[in-house]
Amino acid sequence: MRTFAELLERAARRRGGVKALESEIPKPRALKELTAIPDDRWLSAMTRGVFQAGFVWRVVAHKWPGFEAALAGFDPHALAYLSDEDLEKLLADTRIIRHHAKLLATRDNAQFVLDLAEAHGGAGAFFASFGPRRYAELLEVLKKRGARLGGMTAQYFLRQMGVESWVLSTDVVRVLVDEGVLHRPPSSKRDMQAVQAAFDHWCEQSGKSLTYVSRVLAMSID
């Protein structure tokens, strides 16, 4: 497995130097900032991730103001108690993308956010409680307890919210395979643990965040 310095050098050559490369890397939010994010923003981002999955992202972005209006600003108290009749009405609302299963997931995730808030004093406190070394564990929790929050949906959602994170894009997986961390795209808890160990190693070598390492890997390959 290459050192992180070698991977960074390869990525910098492709991106016109380290400074240019770093301009493309988002900075994770501090734990205090994550904790302060209101519950409705966590639910909004979860829902957006769910609707983006398998759909054209720019269409979701164009309709998002309509989602916010139609879905009570993503107030989890309002959405957790939507009746089946309420959901049927939403399926006729042209402000949103009318997808029954994903609307059901929104209701389920509203209850998930309420449960997190009750147990931790706010959904933000829950997400802030997972450090970078427990990122794979956080993904597993979202997969098990959330609705339609497995795989890339959870990873993009967490990156959007500023959680220190990796995203296992096609390019990142290619690097992980090339470096012998994986033999194929991850499909098991054991695979995810191997990915976590590799990222932990590169983070220790570099003193950089999961987000930084993940983006460098993505930019280090043609």
PyMOL commands that place a pseudoatom at each C-alpha (Angstrom):
pseudoatom trace, name=CA, resn=MET, resi=1, chain=A, elem=C, hetatm=0, pos=[0.000, 0.000, 0.000]
pseudoatom trace, name=CA, resn=ARG, resi=2, chain=A, elem=C, hetatm=0, pos=[1.423, 3.383, -0.996]
pseudoatom trace, name=CA, resn=THR, resi=3, chain=A, elem=C, hetatm=0, pos=[2.079, 6.012, 1.625]
pseudoatom trace, name=CA, resn=PHE, resi=4, chain=A, elem=C, hetatm=0, pos=[-0.273, 8.954, 1.704]
pseudoatom trace, name=CA, resn=ALA, resi=5, chain=A, elem=C, hetatm=0, pos=[2.582, 11.215, 0.616]
pseudoatom trace, name=CA, resn=GLU, resi=6, chain=A, elem=C, hetatm=0, pos=[2.915, 9.173, -2.581]
pseudoatom trace, name=CA, resn=LEU, resi=7, chain=A, elem=C, hetatm=0, pos=[-0.823, 9.343, -3.252]
pseudoatom trace, name=CA, resn=LEU, resi=8, chain=A, elem=C, hetatm=0, pos=[-0.825, 13.082, -2.606]
pseudoatom trace, name=CA, resn=GLU, resi=9, chain=A, elem=C, hetatm=0, pos=[2.091, 13.612, -4.969]
pseudoatom trace, name=CA, resn=ARG, resi=10, chain=A, elem=C, hetatm=0, pos=[0.291, 11.682, -7.710]
pseudoatom trace, name=CA, resn=ALA, resi=11, chain=A, elem=C, hetatm=0, pos=[-2.926, 13.663, -7.173]
pseudoatom trace, name=CA, resn=ALA, resi=12, chain=A, elem=C, hetatm=0, pos=[-1.070, 16.995, -7.089]
pseudoatom trace, name=CA, resn=ARG, resi=13, chain=A, elem=C, hetatm=0, pos=[0.568, 16.249, -10.449]
pseudoatom trace, name=CA, resn=ARG, resi=14, chain=A, elem=C, hetatm=0, pos=[-2.858, 15.661, -11.970]
pseudoatom trace, name=CA, resn=ARG, resi=15, chain=A, elem=C, hetatm=0, pos=[-4.436, 18.758, -10.387]
pseudoatom trace, name=CA, resn=GLY, resi=16, chain=A, elem=C, hetatm=0, pos=[-1.697, 21.328, -10.952]
pseudoatom trace, name=CA, resn=GLY, resi=17, chain=A, elem=C, hetatm=0, pos=[-0.100, 21.266, -7.530]
pseudoatom trace, name=CA, resn=VAL, resi=18, chain=A, elem=C, hetatm=0, pos=[-1.086, 20.844, -3.902]
pseudoatom trace, name=CA, resn=LYS, resi=19, chain=A, elem=C, hetatm=0, pos=[-2.564, 24.341, -3.591]
pseudoatom trace, name=CA, resn=ALA, resi=20, chain=A, elem=C, hetatm=0, pos=[-4.873, 23.809, -6.575]
pseudoatom trace, name=CA, resn=LEU, resi=21, chain=A, elem=C, hetatm=0, pos=[-5.826, 20.362, -5.285]
pseudoatom trace, name=CA, resn=GLU, resi=22, chain=A, elem=C, hetatm=0, pos=[-6.650, 21.659, -1.810]
pseudoatom trace, name=CA, resn=SER, resi=23, chain=A, elem=C, hetatm=0, pos=[-8.960, 24.301, -3.271]
pseudoatom trace, name=CA, resn=GLU, resi=24, chain=A, elem=C, hetatm=0, pos=[-11.240, 21.422, -4.306]
pseudoatom trace, name=CA, resn=ILE, resi=25, chain=A, elem=C, hetatm=0, pos=[-11.396, 19.793, -0.861]
pseudoatom trace, name=CA, resn=PRO, resi=26, chain=A, elem=C, hetatm=0, pos=[-14.217, 20.798, 1.503]
pseudoatom trace, name=CA, resn=LYS, resi=27, chain=A, elem=C, hetatm=0, pos=[-13.417, 21.304, 5.173]
pseudoatom trace, name=CA, resn=PRO, resi=28, chain=A, elem=C, hetatm=0, pos=[-15.418, 19.237, 7.684]
pseudoatom trace, name=CA, resn=ARG, resi=29, chain=A, elem=C, hetatm=0, pos=[-17.419, 21.107, 10.302]
pseudoatom trace, name=CA, resn=ALA, resi=30, chain=A, elem=C, hetatm=0, pos=[-16.156, 21.231, 13.866]
pseudoatom trace, name=CA, resn=LEU, resi=31, chain=A, elem=C, hetatm=0, pos=[-17.999, 18.975, 16.310]
pseudoatom trace, name=CA, resn=LYS, resi=32, chain=A, elem=C, hetatm=0, pos=[-19.545, 22.019, 17.979]
pseudoatom trace, name=CA, resn=GLU, resi=33, chain=A, elem=C, hetatm=0, pos=[-20.942, 23.147, 14.627]
pseudoatom trace, name=CA, resn=LEU, resi=34, chain=A, elem=C, hetatm=0, pos=[-22.416, 19.715, 13.897]
pseudoatom trace, name=CA, resn=THR, resi=35, chain=A, elem=C, hetatm=0, pos=[-24.082, 19.641, 17.307]
pseudoatom trace, name=CA, resn=ALA, resi=36, chain=A, elem=C, hetatm=0, pos=[-25.697, 23.023, 16.670]
pseudoatom trace, name=CA, resn=ILE, resi=37, chain=A, elem=C, hetatm=0, pos=[-27.363, 22.034, 13.380]
pseudoatom trace, name=CA, resn=PRO, resi=38, chain=A, elem=C, hetatm=0, pos=[-31.150, 21.903, 13.944]
pseudoatom trace, name=CA, resn=ASP, resi=39, chain=A, elem=C, hetatm=0, pos=[-32.966, 18.588, 13.604]
pseudoatom trace, name=CA, resn=ASP, resi=40, chain=A, elem=C, hetatm=0, pos=[-35.001, 19.783, 10.614]
pseudoatom trace, name=CA, resn=ARG, resi=41, chain=A, elem=C, hetatm=0, pos=[-31.776, 20.384, 8.632]
pseudoatom trace, name=CA, resn=TRP, resi=42, chain=A, elem=C, hetatm=0, pos=[-30.603, 16.841, 9.298]
pseudoatom trace, name=CA, resn=LEU, resi=43, chain=A, elem=C, hetatm=0, pos=[-33.958, 15.500, 8.091]
pseudoatom trace, name=CA, resn=SER, resi=44, chain=A, elem=C, hetatm=0, pos=[-33.903, 17.784, 5.054]
pseudoatom trace, name=CA, resn=ALA, resi=45, chain=A, elem=C, hetatm=0, pos=[-30.442, 16.546, 4.052]
pseudoatom trace, name=CA, resn=MET, resi=46, chain=A, elem=C, hetatm=0, pos=[-31.395, 12.905, 4.657]
pseudoatom trace, name=CA, resn=THR, resi=47, chain=A, elem=C, hetatm=0, pos=[-34.453, 13.327, 2.452]
pseudoatom trace, name=CA, resn=ARG, resi=48, chain=A, elem=C, hetatm=0, pos=[-32.524, 15.081, -0.264]
pseudoatom trace, name=CA, resn=GLY, resi=49, chain=A, elem=C, hetatm=0, pos=[-30.014, 12.239, -0.278]
pseudoatom trace, name=CA, resn=VAL, resi=50, chain=A, elem=C, hetatm=0, pos=[-32.798, 9.681, -0.548]
pseudoatom trace, name=CA, resn=PHE, resi=51, chain=A, elem=C, hetatm=0, pos=[-34.446, 11.487, -3.467]
pseudoatom trace, name=CA, resn=GLN, resi=52, chain=A, elem=C, hetatm=0, pos=[-31.110, 12.017, -5.256]
pseudoatom trace, name=CA, resn=ALA, resi=53, chain=A, elem=C, hetatm=0, pos=[-30.387, 8.285, -5.233]
pseudoatom trace, name=CA, resn=GLY, resi=54, chain=A, elem=C, hetatm=0, pos=[-30.963, 6.958, -8.734]
pseudoatom trace, name=CA, resn=PHE, resi=55, chain=A, elem=C, hetatm=0, pos=[-32.277, 10.326, -9.925]
pseudoatom trace, name=CA, resn=VAL, resi=56, chain=A, elem=C, hetatm=0, pos=[-30.895, 13.401, -11.693]
pseudoatom trace, name=CA, resn=TRP, resi=57, chain=A, elem=C, hetatm=0, pos=[-29.457, 15.599, -8.949]
pseudoatom trace, name=CA, resn=ARG, resi=58, chain=A, elem=C, hetatm=0, pos=[-30.113, 18.895, -10.744]
pseudoatom trace, name=CA, resn=VAL, resi=59, chain=A, elem=C, hetatm=0, pos=[-33.827, 18.068, -10.972]
pseudoatom trace, name=CA, resn=VAL, resi=60, chain=A, elem=C, hetatm=0, pos=[-33.907, 17.439, -7.210]
pseudoatom trace, name=CA, resn=ALA, resi=61, chain=A, elem=C, hetatm=0, pos=[-32.037, 20.714, -6.610]
pseudoatom trace, name=CA, resn=HIS, resi=62, chain=A, elem=C, hetatm=0, pos=[-34.493, 22.626, -8.811]
pseudoatom trace, name=CA, resn=LYS, resi=63, chain=A, elem=C, hetatm=0, pos=[-37.470, 21.233, -6.898]
pseudoatom trace, name=CA, resn=TRP, resi=64, chain=A, elem=C, hetatm=0, pos=[-35.970, 21.520, -3.427]
pseudoatom trace, name=CA, resn=PRO, resi=65, chain=A, elem=C, hetatm=0, pos=[-37.681, 24.793, -2.458]
pseudoatom trace, name=CA, resn=GLY, resi=66, chain=A, elem=C, hetatm=0, pos=[-40.951, 23.027, -3.270]
pseudoatom trace, name=CA, resn=PHE, resi=67, chain=A, elem=C, hetatm=0, pos=[-39.992, 20.120, -1.029]
pseudoatom trace, name=CA, resn=GLU, resi=68, chain=A, elem=C, hetatm=0, pos=[-39.277, 22.519, 1.823]
pseudoatom trace, name=CA, resn=ALA, resi=69, chain=A, elem=C, hetatm=0, pos=[-42.680, 24.162, 1.383]
pseudoatom trace, name=CA, resn=ALA, resi=70, chain=A, elem=C, hetatm=0, pos=[-44.691, 20.968, 0.895]
pseudoatom trace, name=CA, resn=LEU, resi=71, chain=A, elem=C, hetatm=0, pos=[-43.000, 19.087, 3.743]
pseudoatom trace, name=CA, resn=ALA, resi=72, chain=A, elem=C, hetatm=0, pos=[-43.397, 21.654, 6.526]
pseudoatom trace, name=CA, resn=GLY, resi=73, chain=A, elem=C, hetatm=0, pos=[-39.789, 22.799, 6.388]
pseudoatom trace, name=CA, resn=PHE, resi=74, chain=A, elem=C, hetatm=0, pos=[-38.840, 19.248, 7.394]
pseudoatom trace, name=CA, resn=ASP, resi=75, chain=A, elem=C, hetatm=0, pos=[-40.123, 19.661, 10.922]
pseudoatom trace, name=CA, resn=PRO, resi=76, chain=A, elem=C, hetatm=0, pos=[-39.635, 16.073, 12.182]
pseudoatom trace, name=CA, resn=HIS, resi=77, chain=A, elem=C, hetatm=0, pos=[-42.582, 16.379, 14.583]
pseudoatom trace, name=CA, resn=ALA, resi=78, chain=A, elem=C, hetatm=0, pos=[-44.907, 17.197, 11.691]
pseudoatom trace, name=CA, resn=LEU, resi=79, chain=A, elem=C, hetatm=0, pos=[-43.567, 14.588, 9.280]
pseudoatom trace, name=CA, resn=ALA, resi=80, chain=A, elem=C, hetatm=0, pos=[-43.296, 11.680, 11.717]
pseudoatom trace, name=CA, resn=TYR, resi=81, chain=A, elem=C, hetatm=0, pos=[-47.056, 11.766, 12.197]
pseudoatom trace, name=CA, resn=LEU, resi=82, chain=A, elem=C, hetatm=0, pos=[-48.135, 12.048, 8.575]
pseudoatom trace, name=CA, resn=SER, resi=83, chain=A, elem=C, hetatm=0, pos=[-51.145, 9.814, 7.975]
pseudoatom trace, name=CA, resn=ASP, resi=84, chain=A, elem=C, hetatm=0, pos=[-51.495, 7.577, 4.938]
pseudoatom trace, name=CA, resn=GLU, resi=85, chain=A, elem=C, hetatm=0, pos=[-54.076, 10.081, 3.679]
pseudoatom trace, name=CA, resn=ASP, resi=86, chain=A, elem=C, hetatm=0, pos=[-51.515, 12.880, 4.045]
pseudoatom trace, name=CA, resn=LEU, resi=87, chain=A, elem=C, hetatm=0, pos=[-49.052, 10.870, 2.003]
pseudoatom trace, name=CA, resn=GLU, resi=88, chain=A, elem=C, hetatm=0, pos=[-51.652, 10.313, -0.712]
pseudoatom trace, name=CA, resn=LYS, resi=89, chain=A, elem=C, hetatm=0, pos=[-52.181, 14.078, -0.907]
pseudoatom trace, name=CA, resn=LEU, resi=90, chain=A, elem=C, hetatm=0, pos=[-48.446, 14.592, -1.280]
pseudoatom trace, name=CA, resn=LEU, resi=91, chain=A, elem=C, hetatm=0, pos=[-48.429, 12.204, -4.216]
pseudoatom trace, name=CA, resn=ALA, resi=92, chain=A, elem=C, hetatm=0, pos=[-50.602, 14.745, -6.028]
pseudoatom trace, name=CA, resn=ASP, resi=93, chain=A, elem=C, hetatm=0, pos=[-48.388, 17.723, -5.097]
pseudoatom trace, name=CA, resn=THR, resi=94, chain=A, elem=C, hetatm=0, pos=[-46.483, 18.926, -8.155]
pseudoatom trace, name=CA, resn=ARG, resi=95, chain=A, elem=C, hetatm=0, pos=[-44.008, 20.889, -6.022]
pseudoatom trace, name=CA, resn=ILE, resi=96, chain=A, elem=C, hetatm=0, pos=[-42.181, 17.672, -5.180]
pseudoatom trace, name=CA, resn=ILE, resi=97, chain=A, elem=C, hetatm=0, pos=[-40.991, 14.491, -6.872]
pseudoatom trace, name=CA, resn=ARG, resi=98, chain=A, elem=C, hetatm=0, pos=[-43.902, 12.141, -6.296]
pseudoatom trace, name=CA, resn=HIS, resi=99, chain=A, elem=C, hetatm=0, pos=[-42.303, 8.844, -5.267]
pseudoatom trace, name=CA, resn=HIS, resi=100, chain=A, elem=C, hetatm=0, pos=[-44.345, 6.865, -2.760]
pseudoatom trace, name=CA, resn=ALA, resi=101, chain=A, elem=C, hetatm=0, pos=[-41.548, 4.710, -1.305]
pseudoatom trace, name=CA, resn=LYS, resi=102, chain=A, elem=C, hetatm=0, pos=[-39.265, 7.715, -0.795]
pseudoatom trace, name=CA, resn=LEU, resi=103, chain=A, elem=C, hetatm=0, pos=[-42.046, 9.706, 0.850]
pseudoatom trace, name=CA, resn=LEU, resi=104, chain=A, elem=C, hetatm=0, pos=[-42.602, 6.775, 3.217]
pseudoatom trace, name=CA, resn=ALA, resi=105, chain=A, elem=C, hetatm=0, pos=[-38.874, 6.862, 3.950]
pseudoatom trace, name=CA, resn=THR, resi=106, chain=A, elem=C, hetatm=0, pos=[-39.194, 10.563, 4.794]
pseudoatom trace, name=CA, resn=ARG, resi=107, chain=A, elem=C, hetatm=0, pos=[-41.835, 9.773, 7.397]
pseudoatom trace, name=CA, resn=ASP, resi=108, chain=A, elem=C, hetatm=0, pos=[-39.723, 6.949, 8.819]
pseudoatom trace, name=CA, resn=ASN, resi=109, chain=A, elem=C, hetatm=0, pos=[-36.609, 9.134, 8.930]
pseudoatom trace, name=CA, resn=ALA, resi=110, chain=A, elem=C, hetatm=0, pos=[-38.553, 11.864, 10.711]
pseudoatom trace, name=CA, resn=GLN, resi=111, chain=A, elem=C, hetatm=0, pos=[-39.224, 9.359, 13.487]
pseudoatom trace, name=CA, resn=PHE, resi=112, chain=A, elem=C, hetatm=0, pos=[-35.549, 8.322, 13.384]
pseudoatom trace, name=CA, resn=VAL, resi=113, chain=A, elem=C, hetatm=0, pos=[-34.500, 11.958, 13.889]
pseudoatom trace, name=CA, resn=LEU, resi=114, chain=A, elem=C, hetatm=0, pos=[-36.968, 12.321, 16.773]
pseudoatom trace, name=CA, resn=ASP, resi=115, chain=A, elem=C, hetatm=0, pos=[-35.530, 9.187, 18.378]
pseudoatom trace, name=CA, resn=LEU, resi=116, chain=A, elem=C, hetatm=0, pos=[-31.988, 10.549, 18.025]
pseudoatom trace, name=CA, resn=ALA, resi=117, chain=A, elem=C, hetatm=0, pos=[-33.032, 13.888, 19.478]
pseudoatom trace, name=CA, resn=GLU, resi=118, chain=A, elem=C, hetatm=0, pos=[-34.679, 12.241, 22.455]
pseudoatom trace, name=CA, resn=ALA, resi=119, chain=A, elem=C, hetatm=0, pos=[-31.688, 10.017, 23.179]
pseudoatom trace, name=CA, resn=HIS, resi=120, chain=A, elem=C, hetatm=0, pos=[-28.929, 12.591, 22.570]
pseudoatom trace, name=CA, resn=GLY, resi=121, chain=A, elem=C, hetatm=0, pos=[-30.526, 15.991, 23.044]
pseudoatom trace, name=CA, resn=GLY, resi=122, chain=A, elem=C, hetatm=0, pos=[-30.519, 16.607, 19.294]
pseudoatom trace, name=CA, resn=ALA, resi=123, chain=A, elem=C, hetatm=0, pos=[-29.671, 14.733, 16.110]
pseudoatom trace, name=CA, resn=GLY, resi=124, chain=A, elem=C, hetatm=0, pos=[-26.550, 16.887, 15.739]
pseudoatom trace, name=CA, resn=ALA, resi=125, chain=A, elem=C, hetatm=0, pos=[-25.186, 15.630, 19.047]
pseudoatom trace, name=CA, resn=PHE, resi=126, chain=A, elem=C, hetatm=0, pos=[-25.601, 12.060, 17.802]
pseudoatom trace, name=CA, resn=PHE, resi=127, chain=A, elem=C, hetatm=0, pos=[-23.675, 12.687, 14.587]
pseudoatom trace, name=CA, resn=ALA, resi=128, chain=A, elem=C, hetatm=0, pos=[-20.980, 14.626, 16.433]
pseudoatom trace, name=CA, resn=SER, resi=129, chain=A, elem=C, hetatm=0, pos=[-20.495, 11.709, 18.840]
pseudoatom trace, name=CA, resn=PHE, resi=130, chain=A, elem=C, hetatm=0, pos=[-18.900, 9.570, 16.108]
pseudoatom trace, name=CA, resn=GLY, resi=131, chain=A, elem=C, hetatm=0, pos=[-15.279, 10.479, 15.522]
pseudoatom trace, name=CA, resn=PRO, resi=132, chain=A, elem=C, hetatm=0, pos=[-13.462, 9.705, 12.264]
pseudoatom trace, name=CA, resn=ARG, resi=133, chain=A, elem=C, hetatm=0, pos=[-12.283, 6.324, 13.544]
pseudoatom trace, name=CA, resn=ARG, resi=134, chain=A, elem=C, hetatm=0, pos=[-15.921, 5.275, 13.985]
pseudoatom trace, name=CA, resn=TYR, resi=135, chain=A, elem=C, hetatm=0, pos=[-17.130, 6.436, 10.579]
pseudoatom trace, name=CA, resn=ALA, resi=136, chain=A, elem=C, hetatm=0, pos=[-17.786, 2.916, 9.291]
pseudoatom trace, name=CA, resn=GLU, resi=137, chain=A, elem=C, hetatm=0, pos=[-19.784, 2.272, 12.452]
pseudoatom trace, name=CA, resn=LEU, resi=138, chain=A, elem=C, hetatm=0, pos=[-21.866, 5.385, 11.807]
pseudoatom trace, name=CA, resn=LEU, resi=139, chain=A, elem=C, hetatm=0, pos=[-22.631, 4.190, 8.285]
pseudoatom trace, name=CA, resn=GLU, resi=140, chain=A, elem=C, hetatm=0, pos=[-23.767, 0.853, 9.699]
pseudoatom trace, name=CA, resn=VAL, resi=141, chain=A, elem=C, hetatm=0, pos=[-26.102, 2.601, 12.164]
pseudoatom trace, name=CA, resn=LEU, resi=142, chain=A, elem=C, hetatm=0, pos=[-27.655, 4.666, 9.377]
pseudoatom trace, name=CA, resn=LYS, resi=143, chain=A, elem=C, hetatm=0, pos=[-28.116, 1.565, 7.248]
pseudoatom trace, name=CA, resn=LYS, resi=144, chain=A, elem=C, hetatm=0, pos=[-29.846, -0.336, 10.065]
pseudoatom trace, name=CA, resn=ARG, resi=145, chain=A, elem=C, hetatm=0, pos=[-31.893, 2.401, 11.719]
pseudoatom trace, name=CA, resn=GLY, resi=146, chain=A, elem=C, hetatm=0, pos=[-32.563, 4.834, 8.893]
pseudoatom trace, name=CA, resn=ALA, resi=147, chain=A, elem=C, hetatm=0, pos=[-34.845, 4.354, 5.922]
pseudoatom trace, name=CA, resn=ARG, resi=148, chain=A, elem=C, hetatm=0, pos=[-33.063, 4.060, 2.571]
pseudoatom trace, name=CA, resn=LEU, resi=149, chain=A, elem=C, hetatm=0, pos=[-29.882, 5.446, 4.183]
pseudoatom trace, name=CA, resn=GLY, resi=150, chain=A, elem=C, hetatm=0, pos=[-27.468, 2.719, 3.159]
pseudoatom trace, name=CA, resn=GLY, resi=151, chain=A, elem=C, hetatm=0, pos=[-24.518, 2.834, 0.798]
pseudoatom trace, name=CA, resn=MET, resi=152, chain=A, elem=C, hetatm=0, pos=[-23.707, 5.989, -1.116]
pseudoatom trace, name=CA, resn=THR, resi=153, chain=A, elem=C, hetatm=0, pos=[-26.847, 7.791, 0.045]
pseudoatom trace, name=CA, resn=ALA, resi=154, chain=A, elem=C, hetatm=0, pos=[-25.537, 7.949, 3.621]
pseudoatom trace, name=CA, resn=GLN, resi=155, chain=A, elem=C, hetatm=0, pos=[-22.024, 8.869, 2.500]
pseudoatom trace, name=CA, resn=TYR, resi=156, chain=A, elem=C, hetatm=0, pos=[-23.164, 11.791, 0.332]
pseudoatom trace, name=CA, resn=PHE, resi=157, chain=A, elem=C, hetatm=0, pos=[-25.590, 12.940, 3.023]
pseudoatom trace, name=CA, resn=LEU, resi=158, chain=A, elem=C, hetatm=0, pos=[-22.859, 13.015, 5.671]
pseudoatom trace, name=CA, resn=ARG, resi=159, chain=A, elem=C, hetatm=0, pos=[-20.408, 14.794, 3.362]
pseudoatom trace, name=CA, resn=GLN, resi=160, chain=A, elem=C, hetatm=0, pos=[-23.056, 17.409, 2.544]
pseudoatom trace, name=CA, resn=MET, resi=161, chain=A, elem=C, hetatm=0, pos=[-23.634, 18.047, 6.247]
pseudoatom trace, name=CA, resn=GLY, resi=162, chain=A, elem=C, hetatm=0, pos=[-19.925, 18.545, 6.900]
pseudoatom trace, name=CA, resn=VAL, resi=163, chain=A, elem=C, hetatm=0, pos=[-19.262, 15.325, 8.785]
pseudoatom trace, name=CA, resn=GLU, resi=164, chain=A, elem=C, hetatm=0, pos=[-15.654, 14.180, 8.412]
pseudoatom trace, name=CA, resn=SER, resi=165, chain=A, elem=C, hetatm=0, pos=[-16.139, 11.405, 5.902]
pseudoatom trace, name=CA, resn=TRP, resi=166, chain=A, elem=C, hetatm=0, pos=[-15.052, 9.259, 3.039]
pseudoatom trace, name=CA, resn=VAL, resi=167, chain=A, elem=C, hetatm=0, pos=[-17.167, 8.739, -0.079]
pseudoatom trace, name=CA, resn=LEU, resi=168, chain=A, elem=C, hetatm=0, pos=[-16.587, 5.440, -1.835]
pseudoatom trace, name=CA, resn=SER, resi=169, chain=A, elem=C, hetatm=0, pos=[-16.950, 6.787, -5.352]
pseudoatom trace, name=CA, resn=THR, resi=170, chain=A, elem=C, hetatm=0, pos=[-15.867, 4.682, -8.315]
pseudoatom trace, name=CA, resn=ASP, resi=171, chain=A, elem=C, hetatm=0, pos=[-12.448, 6.403, -8.327]
pseudoatom trace, name=CA, resn=VAL, resi=172, chain=A, elem=C, hetatm=0, pos=[-11.870, 5.936, -4.587]
pseudoatom trace, name=CA, resn=VAL, resi=173, chain=A, elem=C, hetatm=0, pos=[-12.801, 2.252, -4.816]
pseudoatom trace, name=CA, resn=ARG, resi=174, chain=A, elem=C, hetatm=0, pos=[-10.385, 1.833, -7.739]
pseudoatom trace, name=CA, resn=VAL, resi=175, chain=A, elem=C, hetatm=0, pos=[-7.563, 3.220, -5.623]
pseudoatom trace, name=CA, resn=LEU, resi=176, chain=A, elem=C, hetatm=0, pos=[-8.486, 0.980, -2.689]
pseudoatom trace, name=CA, resn=VAL, resi=177, chain=A, elem=C, hetatm=0, pos=[-8.421, -2.038, -4.998]
pseudoatom trace, name=CA, resn=ASP, resi=178, chain=A, elem=C, hetatm=0, pos=[-5.102, -0.959, -6.537]
pseudoatom trace, name=CA, resn=GLU, resi=179, chain=A, elem=C, hetatm=0, pos=[-3.629, -0.567, -3.036]
pseudoatom trace, name=CA, resn=GLY, resi=180, chain=A, elem=C, hetatm=0, pos=[-4.771, -4.051, -1.982]
pseudoatom trace, name=CA, resn=VAL, resi=181, chain=A, elem=C, hetatm=0, pos=[-7.277, -2.815, 0.590]
pseudoatom trace, name=CA, resn=LEU, resi=182, chain=A, elem=C, hetatm=0, pos=[-10.178, -4.367, -1.326]
pseudoatom trace, name=CA, resn=HIS, resi=183, chain=A, elem=C, hetatm=0, pos=[-10.534, -6.963, -4.062]
pseudoatom trace, name=CA, resn=ARG, resi=184, chain=A, elem=C, hetatm=0, pos=[-13.824, -5.543, -5.350]
pseudoatom trace, name=CA, resn=PRO, resi=185, chain=A, elem=C, hetatm=0, pos=[-16.350, -2.839, -4.391]
pseudoatom trace, name=CA, resn=PRO, resi=186, chain=A, elem=C, hetatm=0, pos=[-17.160, -3.294, -0.689]
pseudoatom trace, name=CA, resn=SER, resi=187, chain=A, elem=C, hetatm=0, pos=[-20.127, -5.540, -0.002]
pseudoatom trace, name=CA, resn=SER, resi=188, chain=A, elem=C, hetatm=0, pos=[-19.751, -6.578, 3.637]
pseudoatom trace, name=CA, resn=LYS, resi=189, chain=A, elem=C, hetatm=0, pos=[-19.088, -5.239, 7.093]
pseudoatom trace, name=CA, resn=ARG, resi=190, chain=A, elem=C, hetatm=0, pos=[-15.622, -6.807, 6.917]
pseudoatom trace, name=CA, resn=ASP, resi=191, chain=A, elem=C, hetatm=0, pos=[-14.872, -4.854, 3.735]
pseudoatom trace, name=CA, resn=MET, resi=192, chain=A, elem=C, hetatm=0, pos=[-15.940, -1.620, 5.414]
pseudoatom trace, name=CA, resn=GLN, resi=193, chain=A, elem=C, hetatm=0, pos=[-13.703, -2.357, 8.382]
pseudoatom trace, name=CA, resn=ALA, resi=194, chain=A, elem=C, hetatm=0, pos=[-10.782, -2.815, 5.964]
pseudoatom trace, name=CA, resn=VAL, resi=195, chain=A, elem=C, hetatm=0, pos=[-11.593, 0.531, 4.366]
pseudoatom trace, name=CA, resn=GLN, resi=196, chain=A, elem=C, hetatm=0, pos=[-11.753, 2.170, 7.810]
pseudoatom trace, name=CA, resn=ALA, resi=197, chain=A, elem=C, hetatm=0, pos=[-8.355, 0.731, 8.733]
pseudoatom trace, name=CA, resn=ALA, resi=198, chain=A, elem=C, hetatm=0, pos=[-6.778, 2.022, 5.512]
pseudoatom trace, name=CA, resn=PHE, resi=199, chain=A, elem=C, hetatm=0, pos=[-8.191, 5.508, 5.993]
pseudoatom trace, name=CA, resn=ASP, resi=200, chain=A, elem=C, hetatm=0, pos=[-7.093, 5.524, 9.642]
pseudoatom trace, name=CA, resn=HIS, resi=201, chain=A, elem=C, hetatm=0, pos=[-3.573, 4.643, 8.494]
pseudoatom trace, name=CA, resn=TRP, resi=202, chain=A, elem=C, hetatm=0, pos=[-3.429, 7.421, 5.882]
pseudoatom trace, name=CA, resn=CYS, resi=203, chain=A, elem=C, hetatm=0, pos=[-4.944, 9.954, 8.299]
pseudoatom trace, name=CA, resn=GLU, resi=204, chain=A, elem=C, hetatm=0, pos=[-2.277, 9.100, 10.893]
pseudoatom trace, name=CA, resn=GLN, resi=205, chain=A, elem=C, hetatm=0, pos=[0.473, 9.439, 8.293]
pseudoatom trace, name=CA, resn=SER, resi=206, chain=A, elem=C, hetatm=0, pos=[-0.743, 12.790, 7.014]
pseudoatom trace, name=CA, resn=GLY, resi=207, chain=A, elem=C, hetatm=0, pos=[-2.477, 14.423, 9.959]
pseudoatom trace, name=CA, resn=LYS, resi=208, chain=A, elem=C, hetatm=0, pos=[-5.344, 15.139, 7.564]
pseudoatom trace, name=CA, resn=SER, resi=209, chain=A, elem=C, hetatm=0, pos=[-9.075, 14.469, 7.827]
pseudoatom trace, name=CA, resn=LEU, resi=210, chain=A, elem=C, hetatm=0, pos=[-11.019, 11.575, 6.320]
pseudoatom trace, name=CA, resn=THR, resi=211, chain=A, elem=C, hetatm=0, pos=[-12.527, 14.076, 3.908]
pseudoatom trace, name=CA, resn=TYR, resi=212, chain=A, elem=C, hetatm=0, pos=[-9.102, 15.283, 2.782]
pseudoatom trace, name=CA, resn=VAL, resi=213, chain=A, elem=C, hetatm=0, pos=[-7.757, 11.764, 2.314]
pseudoatom trace, name=CA, resn=SER, resi=214, chain=A, elem=C, hetatm=0, pos=[-10.886, 10.655, 0.467]
pseudoatom trace, name=CA, resn=ARG, resi=215, chain=A, elem=C, hetatm=0, pos=[-10.734, 13.546, -2.000]
pseudoatom trace, name=CA, resn=VAL, resi=216, chain=A, elem=C, hetatm=0, pos=[-7.009, 13.055, -2.584]
pseudoatom trace, name=CA, resn=LEU, resi=217, chain=A, elem=C, hetatm=0, pos=[-7.620, 9.405, -3.420]
pseudoatom trace, name=CA, resn=ALA, resi=218, chain=A, elem=C, hetatm=0, pos=[-10.390, 10.390, -5.833]
pseudoatom trace, name=CA, resn=MET, resi=219, chain=A, elem=C, hetatm=0, pos=[-8.097, 12.890, -7.587]
pseudoatom trace, name=CA, resn=SER, resi=220, chain=A, elem=C, hetatm=0, pos=[-5.080, 10.566, -7.719]
pseudoatom trace, name=CA, resn=ILE, resi=221, chain=A, elem=C, hetatm=0, pos=[-6.390, 8.329, -10.495]
pseudoatom trace, name=CA, resn=ASP, resi=222, chain=A, elem=C, hetatm=0, pos=[-7.266, 8.836, -14.165]
for i in range(1, 222): cmd.bond("trace and resi %d" % i, "trace and resi %d" % (i + 1))
show_as sticks, trace
zoom trace
